Amino acid sequence: MIPNAPPAPFAEAPLGWTESAVWIGTGFFDFHAPDPALIDLEAIARSLAAQPRWHGLPVRDYSVAEHSVAVWQMVRADLDDRHDCSPVRGLMLQAAALLHDAPEYILCDLPAPLKSLCPGYCGLHDILARAIEDRFGLPRGITSHPIIKAADGYAAASEKAALLSDAPGWPGMRDARPDGFGRQDNPNTAFLKVAYSLGLA
Protein backbone atom coordinates (compact mmCIF):
# COMPACT_ATOMS: atom_id res chain seq x y z
CA MET A 1 0.00 0.00 0.00
CA ILE A 2 1.09 3.56 -0.67
CA PRO A 3 1.38 5.53 2.60
CA ASN A 4 -1.05 8.40 3.13
CA ALA A 5 0.42 11.57 1.72
CA PRO A 6 0.03 15.01 3.30
CA PRO A 7 -2.64 17.33 1.89
CA ALA A 8 -1.83 18.85 -1.46
CA PRO A 9 -0.22 22.31 -1.30
CA PHE A 10 -2.83 23.76 -3.67
CA ALA A 11 -6.48 24.55 -3.07
CA GLU A 12 -7.93 22.80 -6.12
CA ALA A 13 -6.47 19.54 -7.46
CA PRO A 14 -5.87 19.31 -11.24
CA LEU A 15 -8.10 16.99 -13.23
CA GLY A 16 -7.08 13.38 -12.62
CA TRP A 17 -4.86 14.12 -9.65
CA THR A 18 -5.00 11.84 -6.60
CA GLU A 19 -2.68 11.21 -3.65
CA SER A 20 -1.32 8.13 -5.44
CA ALA A 21 -0.90 9.61 -8.93
CA VAL A 22 2.15 10.93 -10.78
CA TRP A 23 2.20 13.13 -13.88
CA ILE A 24 3.57 11.19 -16.87
CA GLY A 25 3.06 13.72 -19.67
CA THR A 26 -0.24 12.31 -20.92
CA GLY A 27 -2.06 12.66 -17.60
CA PHE A 28 -1.88 11.54 -13.98
CA PHE A 29 -1.08 7.85 -13.66
CA ASP A 30 -2.77 6.58 -10.51
CA PHE A 31 -1.04 3.53 -9.05
CA HIS A 32 -4.25 2.63 -7.20
CA ALA A 33 -6.28 2.76 -10.43
CA PRO A 34 -3.78 2.37 -13.30
CA ASP A 35 -4.94 3.43 -16.76
CA PRO A 36 -2.84 1.78 -19.52
CA ALA A 37 -4.15 4.29 -22.07
CA LEU A 38 -1.96 6.98 -20.48
CA ILE A 39 1.27 5.10 -21.27
CA ASP A 40 3.11 6.58 -24.25
CA LEU A 41 5.79 4.72 -26.24
CA GLU A 42 7.76 7.84 -27.15
CA ALA A 43 7.83 8.92 -23.50
CA ILE A 44 9.19 5.49 -22.55
CA ALA A 45 11.94 5.76 -25.18
CA ARG A 46 12.86 9.32 -24.23
CA SER A 47 13.05 8.56 -20.51
CA LEU A 48 14.99 5.29 -20.83
CA ALA A 49 17.46 6.94 -23.21
CA ALA A 50 18.17 9.58 -20.56
CA GLN A 51 18.72 7.13 -17.72
CA PRO A 52 22.17 5.59 -17.15
CA ARG A 53 22.74 1.99 -16.25
CA TRP A 54 25.01 1.24 -13.26
CA HIS A 55 23.86 4.49 -11.59
CA GLY A 56 26.19 6.51 -13.81
CA LEU A 57 29.48 4.94 -12.62
CA PRO A 58 31.04 4.20 -16.05
CA VAL A 59 33.14 6.94 -17.61
CA ARG A 60 30.66 7.10 -20.47
CA ASP A 61 27.02 6.55 -19.67
CA TYR A 62 25.25 3.51 -21.05
CA SER A 63 21.53 4.03 -21.08
CA VAL A 64 18.64 1.81 -20.08
CA ALA A 65 17.37 2.20 -23.67
CA GLU A 66 20.64 0.74 -25.04
CA HIS A 67 20.40 -2.09 -22.52
CA SER A 68 16.82 -2.77 -23.61
CA VAL A 69 17.83 -2.96 -27.28
CA ALA A 70 20.64 -5.40 -26.40
CA VAL A 71 18.23 -7.64 -24.45
CA TRP A 72 15.87 -7.60 -27.44
CA GLN A 73 18.72 -8.58 -29.77
CA MET A 74 19.65 -11.56 -27.58
CA VAL A 75 16.06 -12.75 -27.24
CA ARG A 76 15.57 -12.49 -31.00
CA ALA A 77 18.73 -14.54 -31.60
CA ASP A 78 17.74 -17.12 -28.98
CA LEU A 79 14.27 -17.48 -30.51
CA ASP A 80 15.85 -18.13 -33.91
CA ASP A 81 17.49 -21.23 -32.38
CA ARG A 82 14.20 -22.56 -31.02
CA HIS A 83 11.51 -24.45 -32.88
CA ASP A 84 8.82 -24.56 -30.19
CA CYS A 85 7.62 -20.96 -30.49
CA SER A 86 5.03 -19.69 -32.96
CA PRO A 87 5.78 -16.52 -34.97
CA VAL A 88 3.11 -14.60 -33.05
CA ARG A 89 4.47 -15.73 -29.69
CA GLY A 90 7.97 -14.90 -30.87
CA LEU A 91 7.01 -11.33 -31.73
CA MET A 92 5.34 -10.95 -28.34
CA LEU A 93 8.48 -12.15 -26.57
CA GLN A 94 10.61 -9.74 -28.60
CA ALA A 95 8.32 -6.84 -27.71
CA ALA A 96 8.37 -7.91 -24.07
CA ALA A 97 12.16 -8.06 -24.14
CA LEU A 98 12.38 -4.50 -25.43
CA LEU A 99 9.90 -3.34 -22.78
CA HIS A 100 11.19 -5.42 -19.85
CA ASP A 101 12.58 -2.31 -18.11
CA ALA A 102 9.88 0.08 -19.34
CA PRO A 103 8.48 0.68 -15.82
CA GLU A 104 11.71 2.51 -15.10
CA TYR A 105 10.57 5.34 -17.34
CA ILE A 106 8.55 6.47 -14.33
CA LEU A 107 10.22 4.68 -11.42
CA CYS A 108 13.85 5.14 -12.59
CA ASP A 109 16.55 2.46 -12.59
CA LEU A 110 17.46 1.01 -9.20
CA PRO A 111 20.38 -1.39 -8.60
CA ALA A 112 19.10 -4.94 -8.21
CA PRO A 113 20.35 -5.42 -4.61
CA LEU A 114 18.40 -2.34 -3.53
CA LYS A 115 15.19 -3.59 -5.13
CA SER A 116 15.14 -6.51 -2.69
CA LEU A 117 15.32 -3.98 0.15
CA CYS A 118 12.45 -1.89 -1.23
CA PRO A 119 9.29 -4.00 -1.41
CA GLY A 120 7.27 -0.86 -2.06
CA TYR A 121 9.31 -0.17 -5.20
CA CYS A 122 8.83 -3.75 -6.36
CA GLY A 123 5.07 -3.49 -5.85
CA LEU A 124 4.87 -0.29 -7.89
CA HIS A 125 7.07 -1.86 -10.57
CA ASP A 126 4.67 -4.79 -10.87
CA ILE A 127 1.64 -2.50 -11.15
CA LEU A 128 3.29 -0.49 -13.89
CA ALA A 129 4.60 -3.58 -15.70
CA ARG A 130 1.08 -5.02 -15.91
CA ALA A 131 -0.26 -1.69 -17.19
CA ILE A 132 2.46 -1.54 -19.86
CA GLU A 133 1.71 -5.11 -20.94
CA ASP A 134 -1.98 -4.22 -21.20
CA ARG A 135 -1.21 -1.03 -23.12
CA PHE A 136 0.71 -2.90 -25.81
CA GLY A 137 -1.51 -5.96 -25.97
CA LEU A 138 0.95 -8.36 -24.36
CA PRO A 139 0.03 -11.25 -22.04
CA ARG A 140 0.38 -10.32 -18.40
CA GLY A 141 3.67 -11.46 -16.92
CA ILE A 142 5.43 -11.94 -20.26
CA THR A 143 8.04 -9.26 -19.52
CA SER A 144 9.31 -11.60 -16.77
CA HIS A 145 9.54 -14.65 -19.07
CA PRO A 146 12.58 -16.87 -18.34
CA ILE A 147 14.12 -16.24 -21.77
CA ILE A 148 14.02 -12.49 -21.06
CA LYS A 149 15.34 -12.91 -17.52
CA ALA A 150 18.25 -14.91 -18.91
CA ALA A 151 19.04 -12.29 -21.56
CA ASP A 152 18.85 -9.57 -18.91
CA GLY A 153 21.45 -11.45 -16.88
CA TYR A 154 23.74 -11.88 -19.87
CA ALA A 155 23.37 -8.17 -20.63
CA ALA A 156 24.36 -7.22 -17.08
CA ALA A 157 27.47 -9.41 -17.26
CA SER A 158 28.36 -8.03 -20.70
CA GLU A 159 27.95 -4.45 -19.49
CA LYS A 160 30.14 -5.11 -16.47
CA ALA A 161 32.87 -6.55 -18.71
CA ALA A 162 32.69 -3.58 -21.07
CA LEU A 163 32.14 -0.74 -18.63
CA LEU A 164 33.31 -1.83 -15.17
CA SER A 165 35.94 -4.48 -15.80
CA ASP A 166 37.72 -3.68 -12.50
CA ALA A 167 34.60 -4.27 -10.43
CA PRO A 168 34.20 -7.66 -8.74
CA GLY A 169 31.60 -10.10 -9.98
CA TRP A 170 28.58 -11.26 -8.03
CA PRO A 171 27.19 -14.68 -7.08
CA GLY A 172 25.37 -16.29 -9.98
CA MET A 173 26.74 -13.83 -12.54
CA ARG A 174 26.39 -15.13 -16.09
CA ASP A 175 29.09 -15.06 -18.75
CA ALA A 176 29.32 -12.06 -21.04
CA ARG A 177 27.98 -12.41 -24.58
CA PRO A 178 29.17 -10.49 -27.66
CA ASP A 179 25.60 -9.42 -28.37
CA GLY A 180 24.93 -8.49 -24.76
CA PHE A 181 26.36 -4.98 -25.06
CA GLY A 182 26.03 -2.45 -27.82
CA ARG A 183 26.23 1.32 -27.93
CA GLN A 184 23.76 3.29 -30.01
CA ASP A 185 24.47 6.68 -31.58
CA ASN A 186 20.98 7.79 -30.57
CA PRO A 187 19.47 5.46 -27.92
CA ASN A 188 16.04 7.10 -28.14
CA THR A 189 15.84 6.60 -31.91
CA ALA A 190 17.27 3.07 -31.72
CA PHE A 191 14.68 2.03 -29.14
CA LEU A 192 11.81 3.45 -31.19
CA LYS A 193 13.10 1.89 -34.43
CA VAL A 194 12.97 -1.56 -32.85
CA ALA A 195 9.60 -0.84 -31.25
CA TYR A 196 8.03 0.23 -34.54
CA SER A 197 9.50 -2.80 -36.33
CA LEU A 198 7.67 -4.99 -33.79
CA GLY A 199 4.37 -3.23 -34.39
CA LEU A 200 4.38 -1.24 -31.15
CA ALA A 201 2.87 2.21 -31.24
N, C-alpha and C positions, 0 to 999 in steps of 0.2 A: 504494500500500500504506500501511496505517496503521502508523506506527512502533511498535516494541515499548514498551509502557508498563512502568513500575516495578511491583513486586509490590504487590498490594492491601494497604491498611493494616489489614485485618481478617483474622482467622484463618480464618473460613469464609465463602466467597462466597455471596451470596443466590442463590436459584433463578433461573436464566436469565442470571446475570451472566457476562460475559467481558471480556477486556481491550479489546475493540472495541465494547462495548455501552454504550448510554446509557438511562437510565430515562425513559420517555415517558408515565408515568401508568398505562398498561395493562400494562406489563411492560418488560423490557430489550430494546431494539431493537439487534440486532447487525448492524453494517454489513458484516461478513463473511458473515453468513447472514441476510439481511433477511426478516422475517416480516410480510407485508402485513396479516395479521389483527390485529396490534397497533395499527394506525393508526386513530385515532378522530376522526370528523368534528368533534365538539364541541370536542375539544382543539385541532384545527387552527384553528377559528374563534376560540376564546378567546385563543390565542397570537398569531395574526395581528392581532387587534383591539388587542392590547397593544403591538405593535411599531410604532414610527414610521418612516415613509418619510423619506428625506433625512437619515438619522442624527440626527433630532430638531432640525435647524436652524430650521425655520419657527417663528414665534411660537406658533402653535397646531399641535399635532401632527396629522398626517394619517397614518392607520394603513395597514398593509399590507392589512388586510381591506377598507378603503374603496377602496384601489387595485384590489384584486381584483374588487370589485363593478363598478367603472367599466370595467375591461377586459372583463368579462362583458357589460356593457351595449353596448359598442362592437361586440363580436363578434356579439352577437344582432342588432344593427342592420345590420351588414355582411352577415350571412347572409340577412336579409330581402331584400336587393338582388340576391342571387344565385339562379340557377335550376339550378345544377349540383350541388346538395347534397341528399341525401335527408333526410327528417325525422329519421330515426334518427341519421344522421351529424351533422346539425345539433345535436341535443341533446348528442351526445358532445363536439362542439367547444365548445358553451356550458359544459358541465361542466368541460372541460379549461381553458377560459379562467378560470373561477372558481378553479380549483386550480393555476394555472400557477406561483404562488409558494408553494404549500403546503409544499414542503420547508423553507421558512424557519421553520416552526413549531418545528422542532428546531434548525436551523442558524443561525437569525437572519438578518436582512437585512444584506447587505453591498453597499456601493456598487459599481456595475458595473466601474469601472476597477481596483478591488482584486481582483475575482474573477479577472481575467486574470493577476494576480500570485500567485494562490493556487491552483495546479492541484490541490492536495489537497482544498480546499473544493469545487472544481468536480466532482471525482470523487465525493465524498460526496453532493453535490447530485444527481448523476445516479442514484446508487444509490437514494436516497430518492424521487426522482421516479418511477422505474420501480416501486418498491414502492407508491407512492400510486396510480399508474395501475392496477396490478394490484388493489389493494384496492377500487377503485370501478368495476372492470370496463371500463376504458378501454383502447384500443389503446396499446401501448408507443410512446412518442415523441410522442403527440398533443399533450401540453402544450407542445411546441416547434413546433407547426404554424405556418407562415408567417402565417396570418391572426391568430393570437394574438400572435406576435412583433410584427407591425405595430401591433396595438392597444396592446401594452405600450409601444411607442415613442411612440405618440400620447399615452398616459396620462402618461408621463414629461414630455413637452413641456408638456402641459396643467397638470400639477402645478407645474412650474417657473414657468409664467406666473402661476399663482394664488398660489403660496406664496413663490417666490424670484425675483420679477421683476427684482431688481437684479443677480442672478447672471448671468455670461456664459453664452452658449450653448455647445454642443459640436459638433464635426464630425459631420455626418450627422443632426443633430437634426431631428425631424419638426415639422410645424406643430401648434399646439394645436387641440383639437377641443372644442366645447361639451359633448359627452358624455364627455370624457376625464377630468373631475374632478367629484367630487360628494361632499359631506360627508354622513355618516349620523349620526343622533342616537345610535344604538347600533350601532357597527360589528359587534359580535359577532352581534347579532340579525339585522342586515341580511344578513350573510354566510350565516347559517344559513337564513334565509327563502328566499334564492335557491337555496341548495343543495337544500333540501327540494322546492322547485318543480321542480327538475331530476331528482328521483328519487334523489338521493344520500342515504345514511343510514349 
